[in-house]
């Protein structure tokens, strides 16, 4: 495993050149006025893709000012739902409807919800707790894991009660909030195993990748094989605090960083850019322990109180994850990079909550961009020949859970992750793991498990 360059191995979770996001709704005064010419009559809500709904939400947030109280994407109707607190301006509802959104009048403004979150931070920063605004209920959803008991539970419950039932709700999680140190594209350092998230170009033009910050503080150097020679060195890492992300630079400046997510079986989903998450949005997560799984965004700007400290600004989802998935990629079916796996509770048998570092925030903080124009290339780099890891390298099913565990069949297959059987059936598993790269589910032996269960437990950061 002395390869210096990635091209001879499929990079499991990799991101591509920055491109313009899909065409989004433009907020104009009469963009959706009814055809009868009545400027005061609102149009029906527009049918939107999730990426376009996010863009419209951003525009409305600026246009509606303090009346804007959050938004979410209704995947069933494919509509953006915007919360508004009308106050003395009854026209805000009309303006939001004319822009193409469905409107929900609510009681709590964003400022009031933010004040509630500050109260929780001051009075209930307890390891094993998390909170985020849920725009679907216009409340703060507070979650406590199984370790929050006795006086700590009493303090949390009392704080939520102080906020009032109209402002916050409290629920239990059966698992324990912890970071998922141990795999998307398996990387190793300092006795820990994590996942390469997305390949990027650092501010100085050199190739690098993003991963979880708690991985970056666990070790300075990282390898693509257990006990292998280092291939990359940590440049910046944040954890705990205002995020959970790290920039790791490849030691060889000639390293190619493909613009794709390897979903197993020699198939990949091209990554064309980074996007903000939207509550209600359907997302995919790739990790070397559990392969490909899907779910929904539940909340934004989440605060999680891990045993190691508090992390803010995360994305809350119901996507499952397990030890070994830290740093792995959260992305959309149309190739937008969304997040990096941070931590959570539960597993891919019983479910649970998983939190992600937004990619857009991480990129801005470290001064990196997603890929370069030539990184999505074809031939060997994009996955042909031996790099794609056909045959034994792509492996066959049992290792990463294959079949049903990673959403076999129609669960996340078909057009959702790139067409055909790209992520269905056995393709997220890897059998004996005979590949040699940093690939998720295709890396060498121990990288994704060898049937012995050596990586089924949590490997904590140092």
Secondary structure, DSSP 8 states (H G I E B T S, - for coil): -----GGGS--SB---------------TTTT--TT--TTS--------HHHHHHHHHHHHHHHGGGEEEEEEETTTTEEEEEE--TT-THHHHHHHHTT-EEEE-S--HHHHHHHHHHHHHH---TTEEEEEETTTTEEEEEE-TT--HHHHHHHHHHHHHH-TTTEEEEE-SS--EE-----EEEEETTEEEEE-EEEE-TTS-EEEEE-HHHHTT-SEEBSSTT----EEEEEEE-SBS--EEEEEESSTT----SEEEEETTEEEE--EE----TT-EEEEEETTTEEEEEEEEEEEEEEEETTEEEEEEEEE-----TT-TT-EEE-TTSEEEEEEEEES-BTTTB--EEEEEHHHHHHHHT-BS--TTTT--HHHHT-TTTTTTTTTT--SSTT-HHHHTTTTTTS-GGGGTSTTTTSTTTT--TT----BS-TTTB-GGGT--SS-TTSS-----
